[in-house]
């Protein structure tokens, strides 16, 4: 019976993914991002890559993040986990450091200022699930010319 429940737990986790949010000195964006992704289906856990070595997250920020995750967990079929991964240096490259104890194979890495709609994220997870050795992603930073500001000749 124990093996059966362990197998079910593993299978259940593989139907979910972990959201890794990269942040740097934007607590309001981080709060919005954690709140948004907490309510997306298939999210097992949210990990925050914190690279502000001189300033750990404030108690108020931690409380707000935990409240968002707790509220989402009440409306979900499982408890969403939240972990802040502290790094010793102020370096945006810390997002590429390996993270310990990830419970899912599926990972969605995103910056705190990018919000992907939940249905789009669910679709991407379905696509990834059909070819787990591949990467699926988005081009979140798009740029358009504003004709009143500049023209192609100026580029």
C-alpha positions, 0 to 999 in steps of 0.5 A: 500500500505504501508503494502504491501511494508513493507511486501515485504521489510521484505520478500526481507530481508529474502532472504538475510543474514548478514555477521559478520566479526570478526577482530583483528589487521589485517586491510589488511585481513579485507579489503580483507574480506569485499571486497570479501563478499560485492560481494557475492549474498544475502549479505544484510549487513556486520558487523565488530566486532571491539575489539581493544578498544585502537585503533578505526579504522583509517579513511583510513581503514574506507574509504577503507571499505566503498569504497569496499561496495559502489563498490559492491552495484553499481553492486548489486540490493540493497545497502549493509550496513556496520557497525562497532560494537565497543567493550570496551575490547580487547577480542576475545570473543566479537564475541559472544555478541549480536548485535542490529538492525540486519535486517536479520535472516540469519547470517554468522559469520566468521573471517577476515582470512577465505574466503568462496567462494561466490557460497559455501556461497550461497549454505550454505544459501540455505541449511539453508533456508530450515531448519531455526532452524538449524545451517549450517557452515564450518570447515575453519581451516584444518590441514595436515601433511607435510611428509617432516616435520613430521611423524605420529610417531612424534605425 
